[in-house]
């Protein structure tokens, strides 16, 4: 297909719909996962879909270990050329990220369009690793 001024928006919309369909499919895979290994693969693929769709550099999933008062990075996706940081984010005290902690506890997501703009409220471990 040759893209023209008339067909470009249509092609872009089709691509976005394809990406949304990919995410929806991955949510189904996640819902039907049988066991921890399959669940982790499905989560990793969903993070990849979300990262691709949003043109993100990385996407994380954290678990809060309330007894220990720490967050542990359980899953991570990184765009090509972005250094993974999952190993550096295994025991981040919630006290290092009070604003994020409050957001997480209320079920909100943290979306960072510009890392440099939020470096002051980021936990030290994330501040160091998210320099790209």
Secondary structure, DSSP 4 states (H G I P E B T S, - for coil): ----TTTHHHHHHHHHHHHHHHHHHHHHHHHT--SHHHHHHHHHHHHHHHHHHHT-SEEEEEEEETTTTEEEEEEEEE-TTPPP-GGG-S-EEGGGGHHHHHHHHTT-----S-HHHHGGGS-HHHHHHTT-
